[in-house]
């Protein structure tokens, strides 16, 4: 607990190039569950791409994702990150430069990670993935009490625990997770997507739908309802990593990058969103190194599993690109950052980590 309290008081001179910036009116948050910083900043892992004993298609990986040059390889995997965000936004967490972005909570798995992201509080009492309503107030819930955001916030997730993480019953937020259908006045495409999600393979046995369903349901909702705050919680990367399918894991990361591009292009082509919306992308935890199969796992017994990353682009973000500054930041700073970007202060009853100051272009 002493460690948690000291982290809550962290002094965040995060990036010297960042300054107080232009206020945004909307926020989009996307998470890719358990996606390692190594793939984000280095592309396909050389050890995993040439493992001839692996229980996945290393030949497919070499053909689709491998290039000898790191810069070219990471762009091959995540082209939107490295053509757009790297030029017009910021990327944190390349540990090769001493640029550290970590969990502050001591558990390094999903529920504690999402709690930390959205409540700003690495609460040691939040220590399981069980469907227990979150006792901590999240930043979306806090903002939903304000007239300008009331009823204009939406949460979408592949994993069926997000309704507990965001405490749907208490917060009153609109949450669609797992295999839940959208209800109410729906477009024909929304009706089709409701049906389609149940026809897709249930690869994860009831607890999580495929990200293709989550993204498309959420994206159609965004277009139809124009929320001011929306969360896309993607999960395929974590599930395929746990299954030891590195080829599927890379595919999932690349597809997520393409969906994020679609979100950004829609934002920048839509009145009310264009030049008024900040997009934040991150993950809930890291995972182990390639050696001894530790890349499949995370949790406190895997020493690298707290190692994370974050990206952001929008009017509240200075275009510093890939940060090479030696620094330490934490996912728990994102909640207060969301409020700060909107010109608000996140002041729940529990402690909150200090905001990152992302600056202005």
N, C-alpha and C positions, 0 to 999 in steps of 0.2 A: 504493500500500500504506500509506503514511503516513496518508492520509485514512481508510482503513478502520480502522487501529489507533486513531486518535483517536476515531472513532465508537464503537468498542467500549468506550471509557471514558466515554461520554456520561453527564453528570450529569442524572438524570431527576427533576426536580421537577415532573413532567409537568403535573399539574393540582392546584392548591393545595387544591381541595375533596376530593381523594382521600386516603384514609387506609388504613392496614392493615386488612383487612376479614375477614369470615367465610370460612372455608375451604369450598370446594366439594368434592364427591366425584366429580363427573363433568364432562367438558368436551366440547362439540360445537363444531367449527370448520367454517364454511362460507366458501368463497371464490367470488367471481364474477369470473372472469378478465377483466382489462382494463376493468373498469367505471370510468368516470371519476368523480372527485369532483363534477364539475359537475352530472351527472345526479342523484347522490345528494342533493346539497344544494340544487339549483335546478330539478330536473325537466328536461323536454324543452328542449333548446337552441333559443333563438329563431331563430338563423341557420339551423339545420338543419331546423327545423320549417316554415320559410317559403321554402325554397329550391326555386323552381319549375323549376329546371334539373336537379334531383337525379334519380338513378337509383333512386329509391324513392318510395313513395306519401306525399308530404307532406300530401295531403288526409286520408289515414288518420291520420297523426300529429296533425294539427290537431283532428280529430274525437275521437280517443281520449285524447290526452295533453296537449292544450294548454289552459291557462287563463292569463289575464294576470298573476294574482298568483302570485309565486314560492312562497309557503307552500302555497297551494292546489295549485299545479302539481306540486310535489315529492310532496305527499300523494297526488295522483292517480296518480303513477307508482309510488310505493313506500309504500302505506298502512300496512303493518306497521311500517316504520321510523318513520313520523311519527305514528302513534297509540299505539304500544306502547313501542318502544325510546326514543323521545324523552321519554317520561314516566317510564319505569321503568329505563332503562339509560343509556348514554353513547354519543355520536357524536363522533368526532374527525376533523378534516381539512377543515373549512370554511375555506378560505384567505381568504375575504372578511373574516374576523375575525383574520387572522394566526395561525390555528390550523393548524399545518403537520404533515403526516404523510407521510413519504417513504420511498422505497427508500434504503438506505444503500449497496447495491452500485451500481457505476457503469454497469450494462448496461441495465437497465430493460426486460427481457423475461422470459419465463415461468420457465424453469428456475432462473436466478439468484434470481428473486423467491421462488419456493417454497422453495428452499434457505434463503434468508434467514429466511423466516417460521418454518420448522420447526427449523432448526439454530441460529438466533440469530447466525449468522456470515456476514457479507457477503463471502464468500470470492472473491477475484478470479480464482482458478483455476477456479471454476465459471462458465464464460463461453460456453456454447452450449446449444442445446436438444436435443442428441444424446442417445441413450439410453445414457449412461455412468453406471454405478453411482456414486451419490454417495459421495465419500470421507468426508464429514462425518456425524457422528452426529446424528440428529434427536431431538427431545424425546419423541416417541412411543416411539421405540426405547429411549431411556434409561429411560423409565418402565416399559416392558415387562419390564425386568429385575427389577422389584419385585413381590413376591408378590401385592399387592393389585390390580395391573393386568395381570399376566401372562396373555396369551391373551384379554384383554378389551379389545382395541384393534382398530379397523378403519379402513381407508382406502379410500374410493371416489372415483373420478375419471372424468370424461368423456374426458380426454386420456390416451393410452396411454403417457405418459412417467412417470407417477406411480410405477410400480413401480421405476424407476431413481432418481427423486428420493428416495424413501423407502428405497432399497437393500433391496428385498424379500428378496433372497438372504441378505444379512448380518444384517439386522435381525430377520428372522423374523416380521415383522408380516403380518397378513392384508391383502392389497391386491387390490382389484378395479378395474381400469381398462380403458379402451378398450372392446372388445366381448367381454370375457371373461365367461363364464358363471359363476354361482354353482354350487358343487358340494356334495356331502354331503346330509344330511337336509334336504330343502326342503319348504316349504309349497306348496300348490297354486298360490297366487298367485306365489310365487317361481319356480316352474317356468314359469308363463305369462309372467312378465317376462323370463326367460332367452330364451324364444322370441320375444317381442315386440321385443326390442332389435335382433334381426337382421332383422325385418320392417319396421322404421322406415326412412325414407330415409337413405342414407349421404351426407349433405350434405357431409361434410368428407373424403370419399375414404379411409376406412380408418383414419385416425389418431385419430379422436375420434367417440364416439357422441353423440347428442343428449342434452341435460340431462334431458329427461323420463324417459329410460331410467335414467340415473345416479341421479337423485333417488329414483325409485320403488324401484329395486333396493336402494339404501342404506337407505331408510326402512323397507322391509319387513324388512331384516336387523336394523335397530335394534330394531324391535318384537319380532322373534323371538328375538334373542340378548342384548339389553340390554347392549351394550358400555359400558364406563366412559369410553372416549375414542373418538370417531368423527369422521372428516373427510369432508365432502361437497365435492368439487372440481368446480364447475360451469364450463363453458367457452363456452356459446353466445354470451355477450355479446362476447367477443373475436373469435370467428369471424365473426359478423355485422358487426362493426365493420370488420374487415379487408376484408370483401366490399363495404363501402360501403352496407350496407342498414340505414340508421338506424331505419327502422320495425321491422325484425326485432330490432334491438339493444334498442330500448325494450321491445318485447314480452318479450324474454328477461329483462330486468331485472325487469319486473313479475311475470312467472311465478316468478322466483327469490324475490322478496319474499313471494309467496303460499306457496311451499314452506317458507320460513323460518318463516312464521306457523304452518304445520302442525306443523313440528318443535317449536316452542315450546309450542304448545297440547298436543301429546302429552307433552312433558316435564312440563308443569304439571298433567297429569291422571294421571300414572303413578307409583305408589309406587316409591321407589328413585331416581327422577329429580326429583320435585317438590320445589322449594325446596332442591335439593342439586346443581343443574347450572348451569353458566355456559355461555352461548352466545356465541361470538366470530365476527364476520363481517368479512371484509376482501377485499382484492384483491391480485394479485401485482405489478401495476405500473399506471401511469396511461397516458395517451395524449395526443395533441396537441389543439390548439384547433380550433374549427370552420373557421377561415379556411384557405384553400388545401387543404382536404381533410385536414389533419393529424390530425383526430380518428380517421381510419382507422388511423393508424400509432402505433408506439411504438419504443423503443430509444434509444440514447444520442444519436442525431442529432436527436431530437425533444425540445426543451428542457423541455417540460412533462410528459414521460413518467415522471418519477419522483414525480409528485404523486399521492398516494393518500388513503385514508381507512380508518377502522376503526370498528366498532360492537360493543358488548357489552351483555349483559343477564344477570342472574342474581344469586344471593345474595352473590357476591364483588364486585359492582359497585355503586357508589353511584349513585343515580338523579339524576345531574347533567344529563342530557339533552344537547342540542347544546352542545358546548363553544365558548365564545367567548373563552377565555383565549389570549393570545399565547404560543405555545409551539412547540417542535420535538420531534417524536417520530419513530420509525422502525419499519418493519415488523420489523426484526431484534430488536426488544424483545419480540415476541409469544412466542417460544419460552420464554424465562425466565418470562414472565408466566403461561403455561399451568402450569408447574411450581409457581410461587408460589401461584396460586389453589388448587392441590391440596395446599398445605402442604409442598411439596418444593423442593429447590434443584437446578436443572439444571447439572450439573458434568461436561460431556464433556471430552475431551482438548484440544479446540480452544477458542479464545476465544469468549465469548458476550456479547452486548449486555445491558445492565442491564434488568431487568423494569420494566414499567409497574406502578404501584401503583394498582389500580382501586378500592379502598375497599370499604366496606360500607354497606348501606342504613341 
